[in-house]
Amino acid sequence: MNLDSAIALLSQYGLWAIFLIIMLEYACFPISSELVLPVSGLVAFRLGHRITLVILISVVAGLIGSSACYFAGRAGGGFLDRLFHRFPKAGRQFHKACDWQQRYGRMSIMLGRVVPLFRTYISFASGITRQNYLEFLLFSSIGILSWNTLLISCGYLLGENFEVILPYIKQYSTAILLLIAAVILFAVWKKRKRRMQ
């Protein structure tokens, strides 16, 4: 999906299209959140929708899409493992997500929502490891809300000029998100260190 077709589709069908596209993106369809979320903000700006409504819709859509992957992982972990064995590059990323999920638990879900590629597999990993579903929803909500608010707000606040930031989002999103993840992991480490003393 390119920029012009995303703008046309979301403008024509409004909030329903925003909901559906974001849900599909979180359900691991090959749709770029770095494109769809700012475009959703732009379309909301153009159509006069409140940004809070669009963010709420995006979070609900993200949770539904992520839940589909969670339950697919929970029901068919062995199948997914065999499938990823056939695609080694994707399989490595998938196994890294599973390892990270087992190591960091609920924090991995929240952080995984904002790390490109990793976000594709974290819901499957959470299902495979049989993480508590309500815990999965809670930490997914935090991560999804953070990521979606950032990108939708960029599109909404910049309005017609949002195309200016699109290359920067793609270029720097990983670095910014790694910095955020490092700060959160440091806080968790510090908290655990205090508990051990």
FILOKOL-879539 format. One record per residue (C-alpha): residue number from 0; residue in three letters; y negated, z negated, x negated. Coordinates in steps of 0.02 Angstrom, whole numbers. Layout:
! residues N
   n res      y      z      x
 NUM ala      Y      Z      X
...
! end
This chain:
! residues 197
   n res      y      z      x
   0 met      0      0      0
   1 asn   -165     52    -77
   2 leu   -337    -22    -44
   3 asp   -398    108     82
   4 ser   -239    104    187
   5 ala   -240    -87    187
   6 ile   -420    -92    247
   7 ala   -386     40    381
   8 leu   -228    -46    445
   9 leu   -300   -220    451
  10 ser   -464   -160    527
  11 gln   -376    -62    663
  12 tyr   -253   -198    716
  13 gly   -353   -353    669
  14 leu   -277   -526    666
  15 trp   -103   -470    718
  16 ala    -94   -351    570
  17 ile   -160   -485    453
  18 phe    -24   -603    515
  19 leu    116   -474    502
  20 ile     69   -407    329
  21 ile     51   -581    255
  22 met    214   -638    334
  23 leu    304   -488    259
  24 glu    225   -518     89
  25 tyr    288   -698     88
  26 ala    459   -637    147
  27 cys    470   -542    -19
  28 phe    427   -368     43
  29 pro    342   -267    -94
  30 ile    164   -302    -40
  31 ser     35   -372   -161
  32 ser    -50   -532   -106
  33 glu   -187   -495   -232
  34 leu   -229   -345   -124
  35 val   -187   -402     52
  36 leu   -271   -573     51
  37 pro   -444   -517    -10
  38 val   -435   -368    108
  39 ser   -395   -490    250
  40 gly   -553   -584    205
  41 leu   -653   -423    202
  42 val   -585   -369    371
  43 ala   -622   -541    444
  44 phe   -800   -523    380
  45 arg   -818   -349    454
  46 leu   -743   -396    622
  47 gly   -841   -559    635
  48 his   -691   -676    633
  49 arg   -710   -852    567
  50 ile   -637   -872    394
  51 thr   -549  -1033    443
  52 leu   -454   -940    579
  53 val   -396   -806    457
  54 ile   -343   -937    329
  55 leu   -246  -1033    463
  56 ile   -159   -873    519
  57 ser   -118   -830    339
  58 val    -41  -1002    306
  59 val     67   -993    463
  60 ala    121   -816    417
  61 gly    159   -872    239
  62 leu    264  -1017    299
  63 ile    364   -906    417
  64 gly    396   -776    281
  65 ser    440   -909    153
  66 ser    555   -996    276
  67 ala    652   -834    301
  68 cys    683   -827    112
  69 tyr    724  -1014    107
  70 phe    858   -995    241
  71 ala    923   -835    161
  72 gly    944   -932     -1
  73 arg   1024  -1078     88
  74 ala   1148   -968    181
  75 gly   1185   -838     49
  76 gly   1155   -910   -123
  77 gly   1315   -836   -192
  78 phe   1273   -665   -123
  79 leu   1098   -673   -200
  80 asp   1172   -723   -366
  81 arg   1289   -572   -363
  82 leu   1147   -458   -308
  83 phe   1033   -514   -448
  84 his   1177   -492   -571
  85 arg   1162   -305   -535
  86 phe    976   -308   -574
  87 pro    962   -405   -737
  88 lys    772   -407   -751
  89 ala    750   -476   -575
  90 gly    900   -588   -604
  91 arg    818   -671   -754
  92 gln    663   -710   -652
  93 phe    770   -773   -509
  94 his    870   -889   -623
  95 lys    711   -953   -705
  96 ala    644   -996   -532
  97 cys    808  -1086   -490
  98 asp    804  -1183   -653
  99 trp    621  -1228   -632
 100 gln    652  -1282   -452
 101 gln    795  -1395   -505
 102 arg    693  -1468   -646
 103 tyr    527  -1499   -555
 104 gly    582  -1506   -373
 105 arg    445  -1506   -244
 106 met    306  -1479   -372
 107 ser    386  -1312   -417
 108 ile    363  -1251   -240
 109 met    179  -1293   -234
 110 leu    147  -1217   -405
 111 gly    264  -1072   -374
 112 arg    154  -1012   -232
 113 val     15   -967   -353
 114 val    113   -890   -497
 115 pro    142   -702   -483
 116 leu    327   -650   -484
 117 phe    384   -830   -480
 118 arg    319   -844   -302
 119 thr    441   -707   -253
 120 tyr    593   -813   -295
 121 ile    543   -994   -267
 122 ser    589   -995    -82
 123 phe    762   -925   -119
 124 ala    784  -1054   -257
 125 ser    732  -1195   -141
 126 gly    859  -1139    -12
 127 ile    998  -1119   -139
 128 thr    969  -1293   -208
 129 arg    964  -1358    -29
 130 gln    796  -1441    -46
 131 asn    745  -1538    110
 132 tyr    666  -1411    227
 133 leu    521  -1523    282
 134 glu    480  -1559    100
 135 phe    489  -1372     66
 136 leu    367  -1339    209
 137 leu    246  -1474    153
 138 phe    234  -1418    -29
 139 ser    236  -1234     20
 140 ser     90  -1269    137
 141 ile    -12  -1345     -4
 142 gly     20  -1199   -122
 143 ile      0  -1065     12
 144 leu   -161  -1144     75
 145 ser   -234  -1149   -101
 146 trp   -188   -971   -148
 147 asn   -233   -893     19
 148 thr   -398   -987     32
 149 leu   -450   -928   -140
 150 leu   -411   -745   -113
 151 ile   -464   -731     70
 152 ser   -627   -819     30
 153 cys   -662   -695   -110
 154 gly   -647   -550     10
 155 tyr   -744   -637    148
 156 leu   -888   -703     43
 157 leu   -913   -543    -54
 158 gly   -904   -437    103
 159 glu   -927   -254     66
 160 asn   -943   -290   -120
 161 phe   -772   -371   -138
 162 glu   -698   -220   -228
 163 val   -798   -279   -379
 164 ile   -681   -429   -404
 165 leu   -514   -345   -370
 166 pro   -483   -294   -552
 167 tyr   -529   -469   -610
 168 ile   -411   -552   -487
 169 lys   -267   -447   -553
 170 gln   -317   -470   -734
 171 tyr   -353   -657   -736
 172 ser   -250   -729   -594
 173 thr   -105   -774   -708
 174 ala   -217   -862   -835
 175 ile   -312   -958   -702
 176 leu   -153  -1009   -614
 177 leu    -70  -1063   -775
 178 leu   -221  -1172   -810
 179 ile   -208  -1250   -636
 180 ala    -21  -1276   -661
 181 ala    -51  -1357   -830
 182 val   -175  -1480   -755
 183 ile    -55  -1526   -615
 184 leu     93  -1544   -733
 185 phe    -13  -1653   -848
 186 ala    -58  -1764   -700
 187 val    125  -1779   -650
 188 trp    176  -1818   -829
 189 lys     40  -1950   -845
 190 lys     94  -2030   -680
 191 arg    276  -2037   -734
 192 lys    226  -2109   -902
 193 arg    131  -2249   -814
 194 arg    283  -2287   -705
 195 met    395  -2300   -857
 196 gln    280  -2430   -939
! end
